[in-house]
Amino acid sequence: MQEFKEPKPNAVVTSMCKVILPFWLRLKEHLSISVRGTQQDIDAFSRSSRAVVLLNHPDRQDPFVIFELANKMHEEFYCIAARECFDWDDGWRGWLFQSLGCYSVARGKADFHSIATTKKVLREGRRKLLVFPEAEITADESTLHELHKAIFHIALSVQKELSNNASVDPDNQVRLIPAAIRFSLDTELESAVGPALQRMEESLELSAAENATVFVRIDAVVNAYLSLVFEVYDLQKPQASQQQLAEFLSVEILHKIATNIGMTWDVSLSPTEQLYAIRNTVAGNTDIDTVAVRPNVFQCAGIANPCLISDLERIERLLIMHRMLEHPSSEIQCCRILDFIECELYGTITPKGWQSAVILLGTPIEVSSFVDHFSVSKEDGVERLSEHFKGKLQGMLMDKSLLNAAGTHESAQHDAHIAQVSLESLKKNSS
């Protein structure tokens, strides 16, 4: 079993990141982030102490969004992150995550260390907790996918405890705050992806057809990348769509790994669940050999030498690509598809035009309203709360009026109000 990574907030590291992050976003990521919401909801966000901020998870850039949310709201958060992320880049990224208040969860099983830490965070109420209940990058900015129910169960359990001890802690409300994230590309697509696309075409030995559109060129790069994965893992490529091929590769590589480590293949599990099961079985062991026959073709997550862990990270990317290919290609998703292939080929991602992200804060939901149902039936209470939350966040994702990344005068007014509210909250908390 992999070691649980507890949060180890470091004031010096946090302060340095708050200074560096805006420059990093502008110079390295070419990304601007704004916070939106009604005045009432922004005020309520700042007043809520014992709160869980639950966000949709459409994009690889989501972690930048939540750290910038902390910056703009003058707050510090706890955040739950997948256990394998703490091992990337020889562990230095995990050290940074812990220093910023992140702690790990092993997906696909009951992680009791993570559950206990989450309960402690909610009982103490010192910082808000940020969670992506979809657990995976969905590549879908308009529709919520399946929500993992553990966080709703934990919130109800803690609220029930607090309600029974109201005399000890009069401010005993656990609140869930829905927050919607949406990205957009502000640069013309061909200009945004041109340099990266040309580099990948050269690496994959592709010749761009004369007068080919950028979409045709991206399609060719995806085909070439998928074909290369088939070669690297010595798999026969069937006639199928790109979406089907990405999932087929995921399943076949997972099956090879399971056979290699003597693990029983459970046909009832989805590819994502199989990935979780194998990760939890190998527990981050980088000494287990890769199943690739040409292991040095790709780069992977800062891992020095190809191994089974690098195979698992590749499967993660293929599953994300499968989700991307499920939806009509938006301009921002075209950039993301190239991001993942670029990362596979070179180990780094280059900026692709100027991009914007909006995070829309919703009305806090008081968990206490669902405790009676939870007391009668835990399953019913969790289901009612999760469905209520899902309806609220889904409605926010469809709100075109506030989920608009354009830098309008109205946006500037929102930012000014947020700065004023969060600074007032900071002064109040300090006193």
NUVEX-191071 format. One line per field, with one value per residue (C-alpha): residue number from 0; x, y, z. Coordinates in nm, 2 decimals, padded with zeros to 4 digits. Example, Ala and Ser with C-alpha at 12.3 -4.5 7.8 and 13.67 -1.06 7.14 Angstrom:
2
resi c(0_1);
u c(01.23_01.37);
v c(-00.45_-00.11);
w c(00.78_00.71);
***
This chain:
431
resi c(0_1_2_3_4_5_6_7_8_9_10_11_12_13_14_15_16_17_18_19_20_21_22_23_24_25_26_27_28_29_30_31_32_33_34_35_36_37_38_39_40_41_42_43_44_45_46_47_48_49_50_51_52_53_54_55_56_57_58_59_60_61_62_63_64_65_66_67_68_69_70_71_72_73_74_75_76_77_78_79_80_81_82_83_84_85_86_87_88_89_90_91_92_93_94_95_96_97_98_99_100_101_102_103_104_105_106_107_108_109_110_111_112_113_114_115_116_117_118_119_120_121_122_123_124_125_126_127_128_129_130_131_132_133_134_135_136_137_138_139_140_141_142_143_144_145_146_147_148_149_150_151_152_153_154_155_156_157_158_159_160_161_162_163_164_165_166_167_168_169_170_171_172_173_174_175_176_177_178_179_180_181_182_183_184_185_186_187_188_189_190_191_192_193_194_195_196_197_198_199_200_201_202_203_204_205_206_207_208_209_210_211_212_213_214_215_216_217_218_219_220_221_222_223_224_225_226_227_228_229_230_231_232_233_234_235_236_237_238_239_240_241_242_243_244_245_246_247_248_249_250_251_252_253_254_255_256_257_258_259_260_261_262_263_264_265_266_267_268_269_270_271_272_273_274_275_276_277_278_279_280_281_282_283_284_285_286_287_288_289_290_291_292_293_294_295_296_297_298_299_300_301_302_303_304_305_306_307_308_309_310_311_312_313_314_315_316_317_318_319_320_321_322_323_324_325_326_327_328_329_330_331_332_333_334_335_336_337_338_339_340_341_342_343_344_345_346_347_348_349_350_351_352_353_354_355_356_357_358_359_360_361_362_363_364_365_366_367_368_369_370_371_372_373_374_375_376_377_378_379_380_381_382_383_384_385_386_387_388_389_390_391_392_393_394_395_396_397_398_399_400_401_402_403_404_405_406_407_408_409_410_411_412_413_414_415_416_417_418_419_420_421_422_423_424_425_426_427_428_429_430);
u c(00.00_00.13_00.21_-00.06_00.05_-00.08_-00.12_00.19_00.10_00.41_00.35_00.68_00.61_00.25_00.35_00.62_00.36_00.11_00.37_00.50_00.17_00.04_00.37_00.38_00.02_00.10_00.45_00.44_00.07_-00.06_-00.37_-00.59_-00.83_-01.13_-01.38_-01.75_-02.07_-02.35_-02.26_-02.47_-02.29_-01.94_-02.02_-02.15_-01.84_-01.62_-01.83_-01.85_-01.57_-01.66_-01.71_-01.64_-01.59_-01.70_-01.59_-01.64_-01.32_-01.31_-00.94_-00.58_-00.54_-00.80_-00.53_-00.41_-00.77_-00.82_-00.48_-00.56_-00.90_-00.72_-00.50_-00.80_-01.01_-00.71_-00.77_-00.58_-00.75_-00.70_-00.73_-00.76_-00.55_-00.49_-00.21_-00.01_00.03_00.25_00.52_00.55_00.89_01.08_00.84_00.92_00.57_00.42_00.63_00.49_00.13_00.17_00.32_00.02_-00.23_-00.30_-00.33_-00.37_-00.65_-00.60_-00.88_-01.07_-01.07_-01.16_-00.87_-00.92_-00.63_-00.78_-01.13_-01.00_-00.81_-01.12_-01.33_-01.07_-01.06_-01.44_-01.46_-01.19_-01.32_-01.00_-00.98_-01.22_-01.17_-01.16_-01.27_-01.33_-01.61_-01.59_-01.24_-01.12_-01.06_-01.39_-01.30_-01.66_-01.74_-02.12_-02.22_-02.14_-02.03_-02.07_-02.00_-01.81_-02.04_-01.77_-01.74_-02.12_-02.12_-01.83_-02.00_-02.32_-02.14_-01.95_-02.27_-02.45_-02.17_-02.17_-02.55_-02.54_-02.28_-02.43_-02.37_-02.00_-01.98_-02.26_-02.12_-02.18_-02.29_-02.11_-02.17_-02.12_-02.03_-02.08_-01.82_-01.82_-01.51_-01.50_-01.21_-01.19_-00.93_-00.88_-00.64_-00.73_-00.69_-00.44_-00.21_-00.24_-00.15_00.06_00.42_00.34_00.15_00.43_00.68_00.47_00.41_00.79_00.84_00.57_00.70_00.39_00.36_00.09_-00.14_-00.14_-00.42_-00.52_-00.72_-00.59_-00.86_-00.74_-00.38_-00.48_-00.68_-00.37_-00.15_-00.40_-00.40_-00.02_00.01_-00.24_-00.07_00.26_00.11_00.00_00.36_00.52_00.30_00.30_-00.07_-00.27_-00.46_-00.83_-01.05_-01.22_-01.28_-01.01_-01.24_-01.27_-00.90_-00.81_-01.03_-00.92_-00.55_-00.63_-00.80_-00.54_-00.24_-00.42_-00.48_-00.11_-00.02_-00.27_-00.13_00.23_00.18_-00.06_-00.36_-00.71_-00.90_-01.24_-01.46_-01.72_-01.49_-01.46_-01.12_-01.09_-01.18_-00.93_-00.66_-00.74_-00.72_-00.39_-00.24_-00.35_-00.20_00.14_00.15_00.38_00.65_00.88_01.09_00.82_00.91_00.71_00.50_00.61_00.83_00.98_00.99_01.19_00.96_00.76_00.82_00.62_00.55_00.92_00.98_01.35_01.32_01.03_00.84_00.50_00.41_00.49_00.25_-00.02_00.03_00.00_-00.32_-00.45_-00.38_-00.54_-00.86_-00.86_-00.82_-01.11_-01.33_-01.21_-01.29_-01.64_-01.74_-01.75_-01.41_-01.41_-01.11_-00.99_-01.02_-00.81_-00.54_-00.57_-00.55_-00.22_-00.11_-00.13_00.04_00.31_00.37_00.40_00.65_00.86_00.77_00.67_00.37_00.41_00.16_-00.11_-00.23_-00.39_-00.65_-00.90_-01.07_-01.37_-01.47_-01.83_-01.92_-02.26_-02.49_-02.37_-02.58_-02.64_-02.58_-02.79_-03.10_-03.03_-02.92_-03.27_-03.28_-02.92_-03.02_-03.30_-03.10_-02.74_-02.79_-03.10_-02.94_-02.63_-02.83_-03.06_-02.76_-02.56_-02.85_-02.94_-02.58_-02.55_-02.86_-02.72_-02.38_-02.53_-02.75_-02.44_-02.26_-02.55_-02.54_-02.39_-02.43_-02.17_-01.95_-01.81_-01.43_-01.42_-01.25_-01.54_-01.60_-01.85_-01.58_-01.35_-01.63_-01.67_-01.30_-01.29_-01.59_-01.43_-01.10_-01.29_-01.50_-01.21_-00.99_-01.26_-01.29_-00.91_-00.91_-01.20_-01.04_-00.71_-00.87);
v c(00.00_00.35_00.58_00.83_01.19_01.42_01.80_01.99_02.36_02.57_02.95_03.04_02.81_02.93_03.30_03.24_03.05_03.33_03.57_03.34_03.20_03.51_03.54_03.16_03.17_03.46_03.37_02.99_02.89_03.20_03.16_03.43_03.33_03.52_03.45_03.52_03.50_03.71_03.95_03.74_03.42_03.58_03.72_03.38_03.21_03.44_03.39_03.01_02.86_02.49_02.44_02.20_02.36_02.10_02.17_02.01_01.87_01.94_02.02_01.95_02.31_02.29_02.28_02.62_02.75_02.65_02.79_03.12_03.11_03.09_03.39_03.60_03.53_03.58_03.23_02.91_02.58_02.21_02.00_01.63_01.50_01.15_00.96_00.90_01.27_01.30_01.08_01.28_01.45_01.24_01.35_01.72_01.80_01.60_01.80_02.12_01.98_01.90_02.24_02.40_02.20_01.90_01.55_01.22_00.98_00.64_00.61_00.29_00.18_00.30_00.51_00.54_00.78_01.02_00.98_01.05_01.36_01.49_01.45_01.63_01.92_01.96_01.93_02.19_02.43_02.63_02.62_02.53_02.20_02.17_01.85_01.73_01.48_01.35_01.23_01.22_01.49_01.46_01.69_01.80_02.16_02.14_01.82_01.68_01.31_01.05_01.19_00.98_00.98_00.95_01.33_01.36_01.07_01.23_01.58_01.43_01.22_01.52_01.74_01.48_01.49_01.87_01.89_01.67_01.90_02.24_02.37_02.31_02.46_02.70_02.76_02.40_02.42_02.22_02.38_02.25_02.53_02.44_02.60_02.57_02.59_02.68_02.74_02.92_02.99_03.36_03.32_03.20_02.82_02.78_03.05_02.89_02.54_02.60_02.57_02.27_02.10_02.14_02.00_01.69_01.64_01.63_01.39_01.16_01.19_01.34_01.57_01.82_01.81_02.13_02.36_02.12_02.27_02.27_02.02_01.78_01.82_01.75_01.44_01.31_01.37_01.18_00.89_00.88_00.89_00.61_00.40_00.45_00.33_00.01_-00.04_00.03_-00.23_-00.48_-00.47_-00.53_-00.22_-00.28_-00.08_00.16_00.53_00.72_00.72_00.34_00.30_00.50_00.29_-00.03_00.05_00.13_-00.21_-00.41_-00.25_-00.30_-00.66_-00.71_-00.56_-00.77_-01.09_-00.98_-00.93_-01.23_-01.03_-01.16_-00.96_-00.85_-00.82_-00.63_-00.33_-00.04_00.05_00.34_00.10_-00.16_00.12_00.20_-00.17_-00.22_00.10_00.00_-00.35_-00.23_00.05_00.28_00.01_00.15_-00.17_-00.36_-00.38_-00.20_-00.42_-00.20_-00.37_-00.03_00.14_00.45_00.60_00.81_01.04_01.01_01.22_01.28_00.90_00.84_00.50_00.33_00.09_-00.03_00.30_00.49_00.24_00.33_00.70_00.64_00.45_00.75_00.98_00.75_00.73_01.11_01.13_00.88_01.12_01.42_01.23_01.15_01.52_01.75_01.91_02.26_02.48_02.44_02.06_02.06_02.23_01.98_01.68_01.82_01.89_01.52_01.40_01.67_01.55_01.19_01.28_01.54_01.53_01.90_02.11_02.44_02.73_02.72_03.08_03.29_03.11_03.21_03.03_03.14_02.99_03.06_03.04_02.92_02.94_02.74_02.43_02.36_01.99_02.00_02.01_01.64_01.50_01.37_01.16_01.05_00.94_00.72_00.58_00.67_00.57_00.79_01.09_01.07_01.02_01.32_01.55_01.44_01.48_01.82_01.93_01.79_01.98_02.31_02.27_02.14_02.45_02.67_02.50_02.60_02.97_03.14_03.49_03.45_03.17_03.41_03.44_03.76_04.05_04.29_04.59_04.38_04.12_04.39_04.50_04.14_04.12_04.45_04.34_04.00_04.17_04.39_04.11_03.88_04.14_04.23_03.86_03.84_04.14_03.99_03.65_03.81_04.01);
w c(00.00_-00.09_00.19_00.27_00.20_00.47_00.43_00.56_00.50_00.49_00.52_00.34_00.04_00.02_00.03_-00.24_-00.46_-00.43_-00.56_-00.84_-00.96_-01.15_-01.34_-01.41_-01.54_-01.77_-01.89_-01.89_-01.93_-02.11_-01.89_-01.72_-01.45_-01.32_-01.04_-01.09_-00.89_-00.76_-00.48_-00.24_-00.33_-00.31_00.03_00.15_00.02_00.22_00.54_00.52_00.72_00.76_00.39_00.10_-00.24_-00.50_-00.86_-01.20_-01.34_-01.72_-01.77_-01.69_-01.59_-01.31_-01.03_-01.15_-01.13_-00.77_-00.65_-00.82_-00.65_-00.32_-00.43_-00.54_-00.24_00.00_00.15_00.20_00.13_00.18_-00.13_-00.21_-00.49_-00.65_-00.47_-00.78_-00.85_-00.54_-00.70_-01.02_-01.10_-00.85_-00.57_-00.57_-00.70_-00.41_-00.16_-00.32_-00.30_00.06_00.14_-00.02_00.19_-00.04_00.08_-00.10_-00.18_-00.33_-00.59_-00.63_-00.26_00.09_00.18_00.56_00.62_00.36_00.51_00.86_00.75_00.56_00.87_01.08_00.83_00.85_01.23_01.28_01.01_00.98_00.60_00.33_00.16_-00.23_-00.39_-00.75_-00.69_-01.05_-00.96_-01.33_-01.60_-01.79_-02.09_-02.07_-01.96_-02.01_-01.83_-01.49_-01.50_-01.23_-00.88_-00.62_-00.31_-00.04_00.02_00.06_00.31_00.51_00.51_00.65_00.91_01.04_01.03_01.23_01.50_01.51_01.53_01.84_02.00_01.91_02.26_02.22_01.87_01.78_01.43_01.34_00.98_00.72_00.38_00.03_-00.22_-00.59_-00.82_-01.20_-01.42_-01.79_-02.02_-02.36_-02.62_-02.69_-02.97_-03.32_-03.32_-03.61_-03.46_-03.11_-03.21_-03.52_-03.37_-03.16_-03.44_-03.68_-03.43_-03.37_-03.74_-03.79_-03.49_-03.62_-03.98_-04.11_-04.42_-04.39_-04.70_-04.90_-04.78_-04.51_-04.23_-03.87_-03.78_-04.05_-03.93_-03.57_-03.68_-03.86_-03.55_-03.33_-03.58_-03.59_-03.22_-03.17_-03.43_-03.25_-02.92_-03.10_-03.22_-02.89_-02.71_-03.00_-03.05_-03.37_-03.47_-03.56_-03.79_-03.56_-03.47_-03.28_-02.98_-02.99_-03.05_-02.75_-02.52_-02.69_-02.63_-02.26_-02.21_-02.40_-02.21_-01.88_-01.97_-02.05_-01.72_-01.52_-01.69_-01.62_-01.25_-01.21_-01.13_-01.20_-01.46_-01.34_-01.65_-01.45_-01.40_-01.64_-01.78_-01.53_-01.24_-01.37_-01.37_-01.01_-00.91_-01.07_-00.93_-00.58_-00.63_-00.74_-00.49_-00.69_-00.73_-01.01_-01.01_-01.21_-01.57_-01.85_-02.08_-02.38_-02.64_-02.74_-02.39_-02.48_-02.74_-02.50_-02.20_-01.88_-01.57_-01.48_-01.43_-01.50_-01.67_-01.83_-01.60_-01.52_-01.35_-01.68_-01.86_-01.61_-01.66_-02.04_-01.99_-01.78_-02.08_-02.33_-02.12_-02.10_-02.47_-02.51_-02.32_-02.53_-02.85_-02.71_-02.74_-03.04_-03.08_-02.92_-02.98_-02.62_-02.64_-02.96_-02.76_-02.48_-02.72_-02.85_-02.49_-02.40_-02.72_-02.67_-02.32_-02.44_-02.71_-02.53_-02.16_-02.17_-02.28_-02.47_-02.44_-02.71_-02.76_-02.49_-02.28_-02.02_-01.73_-01.53_-01.19_-01.10_-00.73_-00.64_-00.34_-00.04_00.04_00.41_00.48_00.80_00.58_00.48_00.82_00.91_00.59_00.66_01.02_00.88_00.59_00.51_00.15_00.11_00.28_00.06_-00.25_-00.18_-00.10_-00.40_-00.64_-00.50_-00.53_-00.89_-00.99_-00.86_-01.03_-01.35_-01.37_-01.31_-01.60_-01.83_-01.71_-02.01_-01.86_-01.58_-01.73_-01.98_-01.99_-02.19_-02.01_-02.01_-01.79_-01.60_-01.54_-01.40_-01.16_-01.04_-00.97_-00.78_-00.57_-00.50_-00.39_-00.15_00.00_00.04_00.20_00.45_00.53_00.58_00.82_01.01_01.04_01.15_01.43);
***
